[in-house]
Amino acid sequence: MHRISAVALALACGFGFFVDDATAIEPLALGEGAKVPIHLAFSEPTMTTEIYRAVGEAAGIEILFDTQLNAKRIPIDLEGTTAAVAFDRIATTAGQFWVPLDLNTILVADDTPAKRRQHETFYIQTFVLEYVDVKHVDRLLRSLVEVRRLSTHPEIKSIIIRETAAKMVTIERLIEVVDQPPGEVDVEVELLRLRRKRDTTGADLRLGAAEFLTLRNSDGAESLARSTVGVMEAGSGRLHLESGKPRSPLTRLDLTLRVRQHPAAKEITLDVTAELLHLDSPNPDGDRAPIAWDQTESTLRLGVGETAVLRFPDTAPDYEIAIALTPVVVWASTLDAGSLEAFSVGAETHIGSRVDSDQMP
């Protein structure tokens, strides 16, 4: 996932500005005054405007109030907090919110959708997705974090979002979690002719590496053709194999594979469709007549290093054709520990991660 451009809309001031690709957005934040220790306690109900001013005076921060602010009387203990935490506690208790206007000034307003639209700064950010489908991200953001101001562009795998800085932090983290490369598996395919055994004819086998090696080296075993097909997670792979000399009968295999990885169990599921066709020697015109045809659909769950063996009757007496499938993980479809960690996104009425100076998008 890449962010390629950003526009900040200073809605409260009625103007906007553009930030080019090389410049990161830097939403307004309080300066060092936000970290000043506060030693204040109001045991008796006190007007919130007076409490804000007391904290601001202690931290050297100017306090401005929305002209329609509904000031309330509350008791509150702010002992041992910092100025920023104190402002948060007052605002949460009184049903208000605050936004920084510069390094040393904040504005306080009632926490209503209308006032947030009036005073919060919004940003427009373009995200270019590398792996995940744009429609999937659209559904994720609308349902999980209630993003409404977004535009999707599947043709260039991008999504444009307008949101506050706090919510943009949450959005970016979610996109980083889901925009992961799909798993990739190479499936080694071998077409074998084996001497038929009465007790295993037609049975599908699940063999370990040593057991498969023993089977390949068994009396009468012959390797007819080998190849490897790469399959992406949730995708499909196709393979065509032929065995036979130019003027002799021919065995043809058409194989379709789908792969599902199970990293926790260290297993792989293969959905297999195999068509096996036996053709006669070519006639003078070069055409081959079919002798026999078999088809199977199987779902095989294999552990690391295991081989699945599908068996079919052969045209030769006392023999059978076997298709050996050995999956090898190229890239595991899993998330790292950081992606699985829970993180706070605020309250139901105001979703968004806390934005610290080192978290700015």
Sequence and secondary structure as in RCSB ss.txt:
>XXXX:A:sequence
MHRISAVALALACGFGFFVDDATAIEPLALGEGAKVPIHLAFSEPTMTTEIYRAVGEAAGIEILFDTQLNAKRIP
IDLEGTTAAVAFDRIATTAGQFWVPLDLNTILVADDTPAKRRQHETFYIQTFVLEYVDVKHVDRLLRSLVEVRRL
STHPEIKSIIIRETAAKMVTIERLIEVVDQPPGEVDVEVELLRLRRKRDTTGADLRLGAAEFLTLRNSDGAESLA
RSTVGVMEAGSGRLHLESGKPRSPLTRLDLTLRVRQHPAAKEITLDVTAELLHLDSPNPDGDRAPIAWDQTESTL
RLGVGETAVLRFPDTAPDYEIAIALTPVVVWASTLDAGSLEAFSVGAETHIGSRVDSDQMP
>XXXX:A:secstr
 EEEEEEEEEGGGTEEEEE TTS        GGGG EE  EEEEEEEHHHHHHHHHHHHT EEEE TT    EEE
EE TTEEHHHHHHHHHHHHTEEEEEEETTEEEEEE  HHHHHHHS EEEEEEE SSS HHHHHHHHHHHS   SE
EEEGGGTEEEEEEEHHHHHHHHHHHHHH     EEEEEEEEEEEE  TTTTT  EEE HHHHHHHHTSTT EEEE
EEEEEEETT EEEEEEEES TTS EEEEEEEEEEEEEGGGTEEEEEEEEEEEEE    TTS   EEEEEEEEEEE
EEETT EEEEEEE SSTTEEEEEEEEEEEEE     HHHHS    EETTEE     TT   
